[in-house]
Amino acid sequence: MEQVRDVTEVRRRVAAARREGRTIGFVPTMGALHEGHLSLVRQARAACGSVVVSIFVNPTQFGAGEDLARYPRREAEDAALCEAAGVDLLYLPDARAMYPDGFATSVEVSGVTEGGEGAARPGHFRGVATVVTKLFLQVGPDRAYFGRKDLQQVAVVRRLIRDLDFPIELVVGETVRDGDGLALSSRNAYLSPEDRRRAADLPRALFATRERARRGERDGASLERSTRQALETAGLAVDYVEVVDAASMRRAGLVDSGTALAAAVRLGKTRLIDNVLLLEP
């Protein structure tokens, strides 16, 4: 595995792989890698001739008072995991190179960013869309791999690819969970042992609502209310609970095969997000 920090070097090595006839699979991450990330790497490894992973804690998607400074950074450990998973090229850009003095351009995706995380974290998806656009232009992949745990981010990237005519196939990996159901996340490292035990109440509430939907409940507002009540009864501070169309992220009054239940909660200073598709696709 090769490691590079310079965009010119990334482009040179990707171009060399293309001359050899290899397709490029790309897994963009913020590091602190876990099995969720590695499952995406394995998908890319199985389908592509060359696999590129980026690790970049993107400052523009963090708001004031959020966890940019304490976000876990484990470059050496992450590099070892990437090498063991068969990554060909690890890209480690520097924030000063990504956003040099005078940087004044941003990418704004409308519609899909209006609710959920977009409403709870103003400016977050502008930062996501901007850095993803830059990474796509720098790496130039054939396929890009994102996890379904970040449901709204997937919707944003899908719209970005479509609207800006990126010749990239978006591949969405399923959410990877611990044995108690909690979705894997780099931010889980913030949880105290007691909060980690309580965090499992988030997926439990989502799974219970999914079961209600699959038994015939179709009213989105009713499902939102029951989920919020379950989360609050468990002692979780709820940021939002929304039944949405997974592609457009619009609130859904009635549940159908494209509907998801998304929620964000807080445990102390730790914020967790999760979602489930309410019906079998």
C-alpha positions in Angstrom: 0.0 0.0 0.0 1.2 3.5 -0.9 0.5 6.6 1.2 0.4 10.0 -0.3 -0.5 13.5 0.9 -0.2 15.6 -2.3 -3.1 15.8 -4.8 -0.6 15.8 -7.7 0.8 12.5 -6.6 -2.8 11.1 -6.1 -3.6 12.0 -9.7 -0.4 10.5 -11.0 -0.9 7.2 -9.3 -4.6 6.9 -10.2 -3.7 7.7 -13.8 -1.0 4.9 -13.8 -3.7 2.5 -12.5 -6.0 3.5 -15.3 -3.3 2.9 -17.9 -3.1 -0.6 -16.6 -6.9 -1.0 -17.2 -7.9 -0.9 -13.6 -11.2 0.6 -12.3 -10.9 2.9 -9.3 -13.0 2.3 -6.2 -12.9 5.1 -3.7 -13.8 5.1 0.0 -13.7 8.6 1.6 -13.5 8.6 5.4 -12.6 10.9 8.3 -10.5 8.1 9.8 -10.9 6.4 13.2 -11.8 3.4 11.0 -14.1 0.6 12.2 -15.8 -2.4 10.7 -18.3 -0.2 8.9 -15.6 1.5 6.9 -13.8 -1.8 6.3 -16.9 -3.4 4.9 -17.0 -0.6 2.3 -13.3 -1.3 1.6 -14.0 -5.0 1.1 -16.8 -4.2 -1.3 -14.5 -1.9 -3.3 -11.7 -4.5 -3.3 -14.1 -7.2 -4.7 -15.4 -5.0 -7.5 -12.5 -2.7 -8.5 -9.0 -3.1 -9.8 -7.6 -0.4 -7.5 -8.9 0.8 -4.2 -8.2 4.3 -2.8 -9.1 5.4 0.7 -8.9 8.9 1.9 -8.7 10.0 5.5 -9.5 13.7 6.1 -11.2 15.2 9.1 -13.0 17.9 7.2 -13.2 21.2 9.2 -15.9 22.8 7.0 -18.5 20.2 8.0 -18.2 20.9 11.7 -20.2 23.8 13.2 -19.2 26.1 16.1 -19.0 24.2 19.3 -19.0 20.8 17.6 -16.3 18.1 18.1 -13.7 19.0 15.5 -10.8 19.4 18.0 -11.5 16.1 19.8 -12.6 14.0 16.8 -10.6 10.8 17.1 -7.4 10.7 14.9 -5.5 7.4 14.6 -3.5 7.7 11.5 -1.0 4.9 12.1 -3.7 2.4 13.3 -5.9 3.4 10.3 -3.1 2.9 7.9 -2.5 -0.6 9.2 -6.2 -1.5 8.9 -6.2 -0.2 5.3 -3.1 -2.2 4.4 -4.6 -5.4 5.9 -7.8 -4.8 4.0 -6.0 -4.6 0.6 -6.1 -0.9 0.0 -3.8 0.2 -2.8 -3.5 3.9 -2.1 -4.1 5.8 1.1 -4.7 9.5 0.6 -4.0 11.8 3.6 -4.6 15.4 2.5 -3.7 18.3 4.8 -6.4 20.9 5.7 -4.1 23.7 4.6 -3.7 22.1 1.2 -7.4 21.3 0.8 -8.4 24.8 1.9 -5.5 27.2 1.1 -5.5 30.8 2.1 -8.2 32.7 0.1 -10.3 29.6 -0.5 -13.8 31.0 -1.3 -15.8 28.4 -3.1 -18.5 26.1 -1.6 -21.0 23.6 -3.0 -24.6 23.8 -1.9 -27.1 21.0 -2.4 -30.7 22.1 -2.0 -33.8 20.0 -1.1 -32.3 16.9 0.4 -30.4 19.0 3.0 -33.4 20.8 4.5 -34.5 18.5 7.3 -32.8 16.1 9.7 -29.0 16.8 10.0 -29.3 19.7 7.7 -31.7 21.5 10.0 -29.9 20.4 13.2 -26.4 21.3 11.9 -26.6 24.4 9.7 -23.8 24.5 7.1 -22.9 20.8 7.7 -23.9 19.6 4.3 -22.3 22.5 2.5 -19.0 21.3 4.0 -19.8 17.7 3.1 -20.7 18.6 -0.5 -17.7 20.8 -0.9 -15.1 18.3 0.3 -16.7 15.4 -1.6 -16.7 17.4 -4.8 -13.0 18.2 -4.2 -12.1 14.5 -3.4 -14.1 13.3 -6.5 -12.1 15.7 -8.7 -8.8 14.8 -7.1 -9.2 11.0 -7.2 -11.5 10.6 -10.2 -13.0 7.3 -9.2 -15.3 5.0 -11.1 -17.2 3.9 -8.0 -17.6 5.7 -4.6 -18.6 3.8 -1.5 -20.7 5.3 1.3 -22.5 3.8 4.3 -26.3 3.8 4.7 -25.9 4.8 8.4 -25.4 8.4 7.1 -28.7 8.3 5.2 -29.0 12.0 4.4 -25.3 12.2 3.4 -26.0 9.4 0.9 -28.9 11.4 -0.5 -26.7 14.5 -0.8 -23.9 12.6 -2.6 -26.4 10.9 -4.9 -27.9 14.3 -5.9 -24.4 15.8 -6.2 -23.3 13.1 -8.6 -26.4 13.5 -10.7 -26.6 17.2 -10.8 -22.9 17.8 -11.5 -22.6 14.9 -14.0 -19.8 13.1 -12.2 -19.1 9.8 -14.1 -19.2 7.9 -10.8 -21.3 5.0 -9.6 -22.5 5.5 -6.0 -22.4 2.2 -4.0 -24.2 2.2 -0.7 -23.1 -0.3 2.0 -25.5 -1.5 4.7 -25.2 -0.2 8.2 -22.8 -2.4 10.3 -23.9 -2.9 13.9 -22.6 -4.2 17.2 -24.2 -7.2 18.8 -26.7 -5.0 20.7 -27.7 -3.2 17.5 -25.8 0.0 18.0 -24.6 1.3 14.6 -20.8 1.5 14.4 -19.5 5.0 14.5 -16.2 6.7 15.2 -18.0 8.9 17.7 -19.0 5.8 19.8 -15.5 6.1 21.3 -16.8 9.2 23.2 -19.3 7.1 25.2 -18.7 6.2 28.8 -19.4 2.6 29.7 -22.8 3.5 31.1 -23.8 5.7 28.1 -22.6 2.9 25.8 -25.1 0.6 27.4 -27.9 3.2 27.2 -27.0 3.9 23.5 -28.5 0.6 22.5 -31.9 2.1 23.3 -31.7 4.1 20.0 -31.6 1.1 17.7 -34.1 -0.8 19.9 -36.6 2.0 19.4 -36.0 2.1 15.6 -36.3 -1.6 15.3 -39.6 -1.6 17.3 -41.1 1.0 15.0 -39.9 -0.9 11.9 -41.8 -3.9 13.3 -44.9 -1.8 13.7 -44.6 -0.7 10.1 -44.1 -4.2 8.8 -47.2 -5.3 10.7 -49.3 -2.7 8.8 -48.9 0.7 10.5 -48.4 3.2 7.7 -49.0 6.6 9.3 -45.7 8.4 9.4 -46.7 10.9 12.1 -47.9 8.2 14.4 -44.7 6.2 13.9 -42.6 9.4 14.7 -44.6 10.0 17.9 -44.2 6.5 19.2 -40.5 6.4 18.4 -39.9 9.8 20.1 -41.8 8.6 23.1 -39.8 5.4 23.4 -36.5 7.3 23.1 -37.5 9.9 25.7 -38.8 7.2 28.0 -35.3 5.6 27.7 -33.8 8.9 28.9 -32.3 9.9 25.5 -32.3 13.6 24.5 -34.0 13.6 21.1 -32.8 16.1 18.4 -35.2 14.8 15.8 -37.3 11.7 14.7 -38.4 11.8 11.1 -40.1 9.4 8.7 -38.7 10.4 5.3 -38.4 9.3 1.7 -34.9 7.9 1.7 -34.0 9.4 -1.7 -35.4 12.9 -1.4 -35.3 13.2 2.4 -38.8 14.7 2.4 -41.1 13.9 5.3 -43.4 11.0 4.4 -47.0 11.0 5.6 -47.4 7.4 4.5 -44.9 4.6 4.7 -43.9 2.8 1.5 -41.0 0.7 0.2 -38.7 3.8 0.0 -39.4 5.1 3.4 -36.9 5.3 6.3 -37.0 6.3 9.9 -34.1 8.6 10.9 -33.3 9.9 14.4 -30.6 11.8 16.2 -30.1 11.7 20.0 -27.7 12.9 22.6 -26.1 11.1 25.5 -24.2 13.6 27.5 -21.9 15.4 25.0 -22.1 12.6 22.5 -24.5 12.8 19.5 -25.6 9.6 17.8 -27.6 9.2 14.5 -29.2 6.1 13.1 -31.9 5.1 10.6 -33.7 2.0 9.4 -35.7 1.3 6.2 -39.2 0.7 7.4 -40.3 -1.9 4.8 -38.3 -4.5 2.9 -37.2 -2.9 -0.4 
